[in-house]
Every structure is written in C-alpha cells, then in structure tokens.
Amino acid sequence: MTAEAMVTSPFEAFEASATDGDRPLRIALLTYKGNPFCGGQGVYVRHLSRELVKLGHSVEVIGAQPYPVLDTGATLTELPSLDLYRSPDPFRTPKRDEYRDWIDALEVATMWTGGFPEPLTFSLRARRHLQARAGEFDVIHDNQTLGYGLLGDLGAPLVTTIHHPITVDRKLDLAAAKDRKKRASVRRWYAFTRMQGRVARRLPSVLTVSGSSRQEIAEHLGVRDDRIHVVHIGADTDLWSPDPSVAEVPGRIVTTSSADVPLKGLVHLVEALAKLRTEQPDAHLVVVGKRAESGPVARAIEKYDLQDAVRFVKGITDAELVDLVRSAQVACVPSLYEGFSLPAAEAMATGTPLVATTGGAIPEVAGPDGETCLAVPPGDAGALAAALGRMLGDAGLRARLGAAGRQRVLARFTWAKAAEGTVAHYRAAIARTAARTR
C-alpha cells in the first residue's frame, strides 16, 4: 500500500457465494470526489457500494476529498489530494511542507493557471496505489475520473461509469459567459474534458445511467455506441418513501441545487416563483443547497423581492431531507440538462408530485407528462410557473401523480437493480480480460 493512503477499515477476506451464484468479487471503486451531500457522484458511490455488499461482494472505495460517506459494509481508503477547493479557503496556495511529490506540484500549477486538475492528479495517484496492490482486486470501477493514469495495466480489469459528459456543462457555461474574458476562463477550467474524451475512446466498455447520456457520450466523447451500456440508477426506496404523518405545508415547493450554475436552471425556477406568487401568494421555495451570495440566482431573488419566499438549507441529515421533501406540495427539477436526475427519482419515491423539465435524461426518469409528472421545456419560466400553479391548485392531481411517480420508481429505478446490472458488467469485463490472456 502506498504511504499516502490511509485505510479506515480492513479489507477482510470472504468465502461465501454472491447472490448470483458465482464467486464474490473484490471491487475497488474509485471516486475523485465522493461527498454525498455535494453532488450525484458521491450519492452514486455511497448507495452502489452498499448494494454491492448486500449482493455478497467486497467493496473498497478509494477516494479523495471530499471523502465519501459510506454505509456499513464497504471500506474506505483515503487517497488525499491537496484539497485546493475546500471550504472556507478555495483556490488556496498550500504551504511548502504540504508538497509530497511531483503530482502535488502539478495539481497546484494547474490550479494557478486556471485549470481543474483533480481528474488527472487523482488518476495518477490511483494508478500508483493500484499497481502497488496488484492482485488484490478482481475489478476496478472508476467513477468518471477518466484520467490518463487509468490507462494501461492497473492489475485488474477496469470498468468506468460516465454519468454524463462534462462537455455538456462546458457548452452551457460558455453560452452563459457574458464576455470574451469569461469565455476564455471557462475554456481553461474545462480543459480536462479533452483528456476525458481521449481516455473514454480507449476504453473497451463504458457504463452510463440513462439512454440520454448514452447518446451524449457517443456524440460528445466519440465513444462507439456498441461500447456504451446503460445501467439505470435510482432511489433508496426504503428511506425515500411516503409518510402520511408528515404534515404538508401549503404552497411549499422543494428543489435540489448543489451549485449556482446554468445547468441546474435554478434562476428560471426563481423567475417562475415570482410569476406564480402574483396568483398564489403563499407559494414559496425551499432549495436544498448552498445560497450563493452573488450570481444570477441572488440577483433574481433581489430583483423580484423574494428574500422571504426563498429559503436555502444545507447540512441536514438524510431523515431531515426526506421529511422536507415529504412536506412539500410539489417537488421541482428545473435543470436545463441532467444525465439522470436522482432528485427526481427520490422525490417521486416519497410520493411527492413532480414538476420537471424535459432536459437531458429527466423524461426518462420522470415519465410522461400528465401520467407521472408535469413536464415543461427547459429554460421556460412561464411554462414552469403554469405547471407549478396547476399542481398547487389541484389536490386530486397531486395525489394521482404522486402515487404514479412512486410506482414508476419502484418498478424501474432502485439501487438494488443498479447493483445487479453493474455486477453483470464486472463479470463481462473480467471474462474479456481472461480471454485476452489465454
């Protein structure tokens, strides 16, 4: 084991059979960002690792800051970066005694020049770590790092998940940039996407979470369509479930937005709320995420005098988050694009009726307009306001769509099904590798 890694619990031996009747697998699950409270990748690692353990496999998550929070069964190995973007001092310059090697120097130099280094530098640290432990794992699963360090022999077959191409984020951020200087900054920040495309094209097999993401990966990254396989993810339907004892708050709309970026469409929801309150003054919004002190959302809240109608919450427990969604009359996903949309699946699983855009894979999750949700075009504040108003004003519609949404998630989008599908691709990767070495 490399000196920089710290294992928080032992990687124990095991002998029992997996639930599919084959031998259990020793899985290394890589994540360069793993906090389940700051984005979909951390949620993916937490819930997939738990369900893989339930299937009888041994899972070691190898991750950098912010470290993942794992449920009982999976182990965590910390592979630390310099944590250059941590709160409360993002874009910090490390002290001299923090530097350990040339990878640290590369990380800082890339940050100083306006780039985002973590996918590359994590992949280089992970390569060194995995090669030192060759033979300990049956399969290595990369969670969208797509760094150069993960090419070549790592000591076990590699399976990679791409939730959606980050080139989609890049395109939307460039479209929102107001001047040449900002566009240059956006291009430099997203320079790592060129690396991710080159790496993706060299992979024999890629997993993704939706049919929409599959198309985007083929178009944006140039991966052959026959190498891309969809394994839907989903909600923890035991946690995210209806509870009639939680009181419904009149006029409450809940959304999740981890960052004030164009992709999430929060500014359009704020504009929709302003329109909606002219007819339904008790309508208000609770945003699960950090309040931005400046930017388009902050400006819109001030412009429309919504300071008392928009509340941001963060740092709450899973149980508190679920109860918050249960208390809403409407859950909303206003994103311009999503590779899957866990917030949609989770809200539907509680029986809370959903208003969502048709951006990216959201319709694949939310289902048909008028059957399991109300669907509107992305970026259309007027349509969003109309759908929210219709939902708030019709208790029967809310009950019907909420119940139908719950049934859709139970049938299609659970973490147990995601783990079973993922294991099938692990075994296929192992078989391909074995066939090449015969």
C-alpha positions, -999 to +999 in steps of 0.1 A: +000+000+000+013+035-008+022+057+021-002+084+011-032+062+015-050+057+048-074+028+052-101+035+077-112-002+080-097-035+070-102-052+036-113-085+050-112-119+033-145-136+024-156-170+012-194-171+007-211-171-027-226-140-042-263-138-047-260-145-084-245-179-076-210-171-088-180-163-066-179-129-048-158-102-063-132-079-047-141-045-060-121-013-060-144+017-065-126+049-074-140+084-068-121+116-071-149+135-053-171+115-030-191+136-006-228+125-010-240+160+000-223+179-028-232+161-060-245+130-077-212+112-079-210+109-041-246+096-039-237+070-066-207+057-046-225+055-013-255+037-025-239+015-051-212+003-027-239-006-001-259-026-025-229-044-039-220-055-004-256-068+001-251-089-030-222-106-013-192-087-028-163-070-010-160-033-018-132-009-011-139+027-020-107+046-029-114+084-028-101+119-024-116+149-007-144+155+000-143+119+012-174+097+007-197+088+035-203+050+033-228+027+048-220-004+068-200-030+048-179-010+024-144+002+034-128+035+027-092+041+016-083+078+016-061+089-013-057+126-004-053+154-028-041+189-017-078+198-013-073+231-032-110+239-034-121+232+002-143+255+021-137+281+035-105+287+016-110+276-020-081+282-045-057+282-017-019+280-021-005+251+000+023+256+024+058+243+014+056+213+038+023+201+022+040+191-010+048+154-012+058+148-048+056+159-084+018+151-086+012+177-059+032+203-078+012+195-110-020+199-091-011+234-078+004+245-111-028+236-130-049+254-104-027+285-106-032+286-144-070+284-142-074+247-149-092+220-129-065+194-120-083+168-099-094+142-125-058+139-138-040+141-105-063+116-088-059+092-117-021+094-113-022+088-075-048+059-081-025+043-107+004+043-083-017+029-055-034+002-075-001-010-091+014-014-057-016-036-048-017-057-080-037-089-075-058-076-046-088-068-067-109-087-093-122-055-109-116-017-107-146+006-111-138+042-120-165+068-112-160+093-140-124+102-133-113+094-169-077+104-162-046+094-181-034+075-151-061+049-155-050+037-190-029+006-193-024-022-168-037-015-133-036-050-120-073-058-127-099-051-154-113-016-155-150-006-157-158+031-160-191+049-153-197+082-171-228+099-156-228+124-184-201+141-205-188+172-187-186+187-221-224+194-217-216+216-187-189+233-206-212+241-235-239+256-212-213+276-192-198+290-224-233+300-236-239+319-203-205+336-203-210+374-209-177+384-224-145+371-241-125+371-208-151+349-191-153+325-221-115+321-220-117+313-183-145+287-189-124+270-217-094+268-194-113+254-165-128+227-187-096+218-204-096+184-186-126+174-208-102+168-237-083+143-216-116+126-206-126+123-242-093+107-252-094+083-223-131+074-229-124+065-266-097+040-255-120+021-230-134-012-242-166-007-222-184+023-206-214+022-182-238+051-181-270+059-162-295+067-190-302+064-227-299+102-230-264+101-215-255+072-238-263+094-268-243+123-254-213+101-247-213+089-283-217+124-297-195+145-274-168+120-265-167+099-296-171+065-279-185+038-301-222+032-295-217-006-290-192+001-262-217+021-241-241+002-218-270+017-197-274+007-161-301+028-145-295+041-110-323+051-086-335+059-052-332+042-018-369+034-017-369+024+020-356+058+030-374+078+003-409+066+010-443+082+017-452+091+054-487+105+059-477+116+094-455+144+079-477+175+075-480+190+041-470+227+040-494+248+018-476+264-011-442+247-005-420+238-035-388+219-029-358+217-053-322+205-050-294+226-065-258+219-054-244+249-073-255+282-089-246+272-125-267+275-157-270+237-159-293+235-129-318+261-141-324+275-106-327+310-119-356+300-141-374+285-111-369+317-091-384+337-120-413+312-122-419+317-085-421+354-089-448+349-116-466+323-095-469+344-064-489+371-083-518+345-082-508+322-053-491+344-027-484+315-003-461+298-028-426+296-016-394+277-024-370+257-003-337+250-020-315+221-008-281+236-014-258+265-006-271+300-010-249+320-034-242+355-022-238+367-058-246+355-093-278+351-113-299+334-086-290+360-060-297+388-084-331+373-094-341+369-057-333+405-051-349+418-084-382+401-076-381+408-039-383+371-030-360+372+001-388+360+023-401+334-002-369+315-010-350+296+017-318+276+013-310+246+036-278+226+038-260+203+062-292+184+072-294+147+078-309+122+053-340+118+075-345+156+077-341+159+039-366+132+032-391+148+056-385+182+039-395+166+005-425+149+021-437+182+035-437+199+000-468+201-021-446+200-052-410+189-059-393+206-089-364+197-111-358+229-133-325+217-148-315+225-184-298+191-185-294+161-163-276+128-170-301+110-149-317+132-121-315+115-087-336+143-071-364+135-095-363+098-086-360+104-049-389+129-048-411+106-067-402+077-044-417+097-014-450+102-034-444+139-037-457+151-071-431+163-095-428+192-120-397+188-141-382+200-173-375+178-204-338+185-202-315+156-209-325+123-193-351+138-170-381+125-190-365+090-189-368+092-151-399+113-145-420+097-172-448+110-194-463+144-189-497+141-171-491+105-161-463+105-136-453+142-136-459+176-152-433+182-178-422+216-192-395+228-217-361+236-200-354+273-195-391+284-198-400+302-166-435+309-178-443+272-185-427+263-152-449+288-133-480+275-151-472+239-142-464+247-106-496+267-103-517+239-118-502+214-093-506+236-062-542+243-071-553+207-077-551+183-047-565+154-068-538+159-095-511+159-068-524+127-053-527+109-086-492+120-099-476+113-066-488+078-064-479+071-100-445+085-096-438+062-066-448+032-086-426+042-115-395+044-093-403+010-076-406-007-109-376+009-127-351+028-105-338+012-074-302+008-062-306-030-059-314-032-096-284-009-103-260-031-084-272-063-101-267-047-135-233-034-126-221-068-114-231-083-147-207-058-165-180-065-139-181-102-148-181-094-185-150-073-181-133-100-162-142-126-188-128-103-217-096-099-198-092-136-192-099-144-229-071-120-240-046-136-217-052-172-227 
